[in-house]
Amino acid sequence: MAIPTKIGRYEIKSELGRGGMATVYRAYDPSFDREVAVKVLPREMLHDPQFRVRFEREVKMVAALEHPSIVPVYDVGDEDGQPYFVMRFMTGGSLSDLIANGKIPLQDTARIVEKIAKGLAYAHKKGIIHRDLKPDNILFDTDGDPFISDFGIAKLTESASSLTGSGVIGTPAYMSPEQAQGNEIDSRSDIYGLGVIVYQMLSGQQPYHADTPMGVVVKHITEPVPEILSMIPSLPMEVDEIIRSSMAKDKTKRYSTAVELAKALNLAAFGYEGNFTSPTNTALRSGVYKPPSQSSSRGRTGLAVAGVILLVAVVGFFLLRNQLFAPQQVEPALVPTAIPSEAPPATLVPTLAPTMEVTASALPFAPACAAGIVIPTPVVKETNKSCVKKIPYTAISIPVGATFESLKPEFTCAKEATSNGKSIISCTGKQSFSFNIKVCVPPVVSSADSGKCGQGSSFDTANQCCLAIPPDGAGCTIFKVDLRACQ
């Protein structure tokens, strides 16, 4: 696609990046004699007659964000029916560029997160959630100071895509569990994304990996938070707890604000919380995690030592008492063991063995099952739809151990994760089509029960009877999958 020479009054110099949500150009603003970044949104969004109203409202809210850690928005408009907005051009690259050079030290990570957290807290206080916080959206100026970009843009694209049924919009590697499942989100979804970013800055890699983007989404929903200390044991122990609290699956267990996360990270890196005296932080509650101060640690250490001394004294007292009164306790303890003297333990072995043999051979064939008893079919449920880079995915829950097969070769399914007795598979294929998958959980008969039924029937453990196997197989179901278009 050819690069335009002009958008509005802005003279386009080059393309900076292109993605599913927008295309970004480097441009020159002759009115103010400065370089700017122009972000152009897809024309498809204008298919919704209400989108223009939402676009103007949302972008004006973002443009009103005036904070030293947020990339300022200069202008909003449209060119031939294509919406765009204009931002400050950031010359220092992105956090993704910095991470690509290697792991970032803890203290440098804490300094960057402190500034980002202040900008997030300011926006959250005004009721604006970022929804797509990731290293690509953290940009640096020429002095190396970080700024957050693209506030509210994910919300615009998400609201427009809901009309086409394309599902959740976002970046799988940084998406909170509630956002990945299409549930209502709040500022704590951004806290989750910031926790993922902290993990990536310190370790040099993302916390979850899978063969497909949908696989990464499923892992954010189902898998525990990985232990960063297993990768980098030199980090303080508090760092692992900080990441666990930031990335908790239950949002009520996360930090309530980004500032609380930054304070905890500063304590781990520097031994103090940092400077958060701006008016935007006056209403912050206490965080999920607060590492102890040195004075409180010494106090608790003293109490712990005193507790150990007291415990030793108590244990010693009881040991001494047991020694003093041992004769009175030994006699009653011996009485029960002396009663069965006429039935020595050695005589129990030959009497039990024949009994077990008779039980095993007493039922060579189980009775036929009563009418109405059938081999149950597996429970299959669609749990989520997503569009990742304009490719549709559907997540489906099936029983653990179940087999699955797409009945159309152009549609593929793959196992992504297992949790709570369920396996999650993701399916993808050509847009705007439906297809069927066959899911089977054939009956499993133990070796002890294998000879209880005749040929053509299977033992039903639950009902203790023989059940005839249908000609087309048992324990299978056909599940219809709908894939909708991704815009």
N, C-alpha and C positions, 0 to 999 in steps of 0.2 A: 504494500500500500504506500502510495507516494506521500511524502511529508508535506503538509500545507506550508505555504510561504507566509501566511498571515492568519491570525485568529483575532477578530476584533481589531483593536489598534496595536496588537502585539505582533512583532516581527519574529517569526520562528527561525531559530538558528540550528537546532538539532533535536533529535529525539533522545530523551533520557531513559525512558523505560516504557514497557508495555505489559499489561496484565489483563486478567479477566474483568477487572472493575474499571480501568481507565488507562489512558495513554498520557504520558507526561512529556512535555517539550520544554526545552530551554529557549527562552525568548527574550526580546529586548523591548522595554517600555519607553517609547520616545517622549511621552508626557513627563516622565520623572527621571529620564536618563539613567535607567538602572536595568540590570538583568533580573528576570523573574522566572518562575516555573509555572507553566500553564498546564493544568490537569483537565483533560477532556473526557467526559463520560459517554458511554455508548448511546447511540440514537434509539436503541430498542426501549430505553426507559421512557421515552416520550409516548409510547403506545398507551400508557396509563394517563388519562386526561387529568388525573389529580396529581401526577408526579411533579409537574412544574410548580404547583403551589407548595408541595412538600419540599421540593428542591430549594426554592427561594427561602422558605422558612428555616429549614435546617442549616443551610449554608450561612444565612445571616446570623444564626445563633453561634455557629463556629467562628465566624468573622469577628464576633463580639468578644471572643476569648482573648484577653490581653494579659499575657503572662510571659515572663522571660524564659520559660521552658517550653513554649508552644510556638510552632511556626506560624507567623501571622498570615492571614488571608487578606489580600489587598483589594480584590475585585471579583465580581460574579457576573456572568452573562451567558449568552448562547450565540452560536454561529451556525446559520442555516439550520436552525432547529436542534443543534447539538449543544447541550449544556457544558459549561466549563467554569472553572474558577482559577484565580491567579494567586500564587503564594510567593513568599520570599524565596529566592534561589539560594540554596545552602551549598557552600563550596567545599565543605570538609568531609563529604562522603557520608556513608551510613554506618550504623552499628554492625550491619552485616559485613561490610568491608573490614571493619576492625576485627571481628571474630574470625574472619577468613585468614587473618595473619597469625592466629594461634590463641591459646587460652589467655584470658585477661586476669591479671593478679587481683586478689581479693580487695585490696585497698582502692585500686582504680575502679573496680566494679562498684564498690560502695559509693564512690564519688559520683559516678554517672547515675546510679540508681537514685541517689538523694535528689538530684536535680529533676530527674524524670518524675519522681514521686510527688514533688511539689506541684508540677504541672498537672498531673493526674488528679491530685486532691482538689486543686482549684477548679478543674472542669467538673469533677464529680459533685462538688458543692453547688454548682450551677445546674445540675441535673443532666449533664452530657456524658454519655458513656462512649468510649472509643470503639469497642467491639472488634477491632482487628489490630491489637497491639502486637508488634513484632519488630525484630531488628531492622527490617527494611523501612519501617516508619519512625525510626529514631535517627535523626540527621544531625550533623555537626556543622558549626560555622567555622570560620577561619581560625578562631581562637581555641577550637576544640571543645566548645561548650555544646552539650546535647539539647536537642529540641524534639518535641513530639509533633508529627505531621498526620494529616488525614483524619482528624477528628470528625466523627459523624458520617463519613463517606460510606462505611460499611452498612450503616443503618439505611441510607438512601438506597443502595443497591439491593439490600435485603428486602425492603418494603416493595420495591419494584418487581423483584423476582418472585415474590409470593403470588403474584397474579398469574404467573405461568406455571406454578407448581414446582419450581425448581428446588425448593427447600432451603436449607441453611446456607448462608453465605459467610465465608470467613476463610482463615488459613488453618488447615488441619493441625499443623504442628504446634499451634499456640491457642487452640480453641478450648474453652472451658467445657467440662462435661455437660453442664446445663445448656450451653449454647449448641453443642454438638447434637443434643437430643431435641433441639427446637423448643426448649422450655423458655419461660420468661427469665430475662437476665437483669442484673443490676451492676453497680460499680464493682462488686466482688468478682465479676467475670474478668474485668481488667486486672484485678489483683492476681488472678490465676495466670493470665498471660505474662504479667511482669515476673512471676515466679519462674515460669518456663524460661524467660529471657535470662534471669539470674543464673539458672542452671547452665544454660548454654554459654554464657560469658565465662563462667568459672571452669567448665569442663571442655569447652570447645565443640560440643555436639548437643543435639537435641535429646530430650529424655526418652522419647519413644521412636521406634523405627519399625517399619513394616514394608511389605512389597508393594502395597497400594496406598494411595492417600486415604481411602476409606479405612484401611487397616490401622492407620495412625489415629484416626478419629475414634475407632472402637477402643484402642488402648487407652486413650485419655479417659474414656468412660469406665472401663473395667479393670485396668491393671493398676497395682499400687505404685506410689511414687518411688522411683529408683533412688537408691542410696548413693549420694554423690561421694561420700567418704570411701566407698569401695573403689572408686576410680582415683580419687585424690585424697589419700589418707592424711596428707599434710595440712589440710584445712582444719580450722577449729570445729569442734563437735557441734557448736551452736549453728553452724551453717546448714547442716543436714536438717535440723529442726526448723530453721527459717524456710527452707524450700518445702518441707512437708506441710507446714502451716499455709504457705502461699498457694500450694497446689492441692490442697485437701479436696477430695471428691465432693464432700458436703460443704457447700459455700458458707454455712454458718460457723464452720470451724476454721475459716481463713481469717487473715487479718481484716479488720473492718475498714481500714484505709491504707492507701499506698504509703503514707507517711509512717505508719506503724511498722511496716515491712522495712522501710529505709532506716528507721531508728535501730531496729534489731540488727540489721546488717552493719551499721556503723559501730555498734557495740562489739560485734564479733571482729571487725577489722581494726578499730582504733581504740576501743575501750570506753567510748563515750557516744552518746546518741546523735550528736551533730547539732547544727543550728536550724531549728524549725520554729522561729519566733514570728513568722509572718502571720497576718490576721487570718489567712485561710486555714490555719491549723488550730484555732482557739477552741473549736467544738469537738476535737477528736477524743474518742473514747480510748480506754486502755486496750492494748492489743492482745491477740491470742497468745503471743509469745513475748516474754520480756526476760532477756538474760539477766542474771543477778549482778548487782554492783559488787565491787570488791569488799566494801564494808559489810554488806549483808551476807556475802559469801563467808567472810570470817566469822560472823555471828552464827550462821548455820553450821559451820564447821565445829565451833565450840560446843554447840548443842549436840551435834552428832557424837563427839567424843564422850561427852557426859552420858549420853544415852547408851553408848557401848559399855562404859564402866558399870552403869546401873544394871544392864542386861547380864553382864558377867557375874555380878553379885547375886542377882536373883537365881541364875542357873546354878551357881555354887551352893546356894542355900538349899535348893531342892535336891541336888545330888547328895548333900550331907544328910538331909532328912531321910532320903531313901536308904542310905547306909545305916542310919540309926534304927530305922524301923523295918529293915529287910526281913527278919525272921517272921514277923506277923503277916507279911504279904506273900511269902513264898508258899506257905501251907495251903491257903485257899486256891492258889493258882495250880497246884499239883493235883487237887482232888478230881476235877473233871477229866483229866487225862488218865486217871487210874481206874475209872468206872468200867470202860469196855474191855476189861482184862480177859473175859471169856471169848472175845472175838478179836483175835490178833490181826493186825493189819495185813499180815502175809496171806491170810485166808481169803481176803477180799478180791484178790486178782483173779483166781480161777472161777469164782462165782459170777463175776461181772462179764467176763469174756463171752460165754455162751449166750448171755442175754442180748448182747449187741449183735451177734451173728444172726440170731432169730429175727430181730427187728429188721435187719437189712434185707433178708430174703423172704419176708412175710408177704410183700406186695409186688409180684412180678409185673403186673399190668394195672395201671390206674384206671378208674372208671371214666366213661365218656362224659364230657362236660354237658351240663344242662342246656336246653335251648335258650338262646339270648346271650350267651357268653361268647365273645369274639376276641380276637387278638387286637389290642388297642392300637390305634394309629397315632403317630407322633404329633405333638403340638407344635405347630409352626406359626411364627408371628413376625410381621414386619415391624421393625423398631425405629427406623430412621431413613429419611431420604436426604441426599446431599448432592450438590453440584461442586465438583472440584476441577478447576480449570476447564469449565464447560463440559465436563464429562459427568454423566449421571451415575450415581451409585445408590443402591438400596441395601440396607443392613437388615438381616433376617436372623431371628433366634430359632434354633433347633435344639433337640435334646443332645446331651453329650453322647458321643459314640454313634450318632446317626450318620448314615450315608446320604449324600445329595448328588443330584445329577441334573444338569440343564438339558431340557428336551429339545433345545434348538442350539445348533453349534455356534451361531453368531453371538450368543449370550453366554457369558462365563461367570462362574461363581467360585469363590475361594474362601477357605476358613481363615478367620482373622484372630480370634481369641476364644478362650473358654473361661467362664466365670459362673459360680453359683448353680452348677448343674446344667448350664446351657452353653452351647457353642454359638458364636456369632459368625455368620458368613456374609460376605459382601458380593453383590451381583452387579454387573454392568454390561452394557451392550449398546446397540443402536438406539438413538433417541426416539421418543414418541411411539414405542412399540411395547407390546406385552409378550411374555413368554411364561412357560410353566417349568417348574423344577420338581423333581421327584425326590422325596425325603423318606427314608426307610429306617425303621428300628426293628430288625427281625428278632423274633423271640430267641432268647439265649437259654439253653437247657444245660444244666450242670451234668457232670459225668455220673453223679449218683442217680440222676433222674432220666438218663438217656435211654434206659431199657424199659421204662414204664409204659410206653405207648407204642402202638403198632406203626407200620409204614403209612405215610400220608397224613400223620397227625403229629402234634407237638405237645409236650407237657406244659400245662399252664400252672406255674408255680403259685400264683396268687390264689387260684381256686382248687389246686391239687387234683386236676383232672386232665384228660386228653382232649385236645381241641383240633378239629380238622383244619388243615391248611388250605386256604382258597387256591384255586388254580393260578391266579395272577400274583401270588405271593402274599405274605402276611406282613403287617406292621408298616405299610407304606401309605403315603398320601401324596396327592398332586396339589401343589401350591402355585397360584397365579401371581406373577410379579409384573407390576406396571412401572415402566421407566418413562418419565416425562421429559419434555424438552428443557434443555438448559440454555438460557439466553446469555 
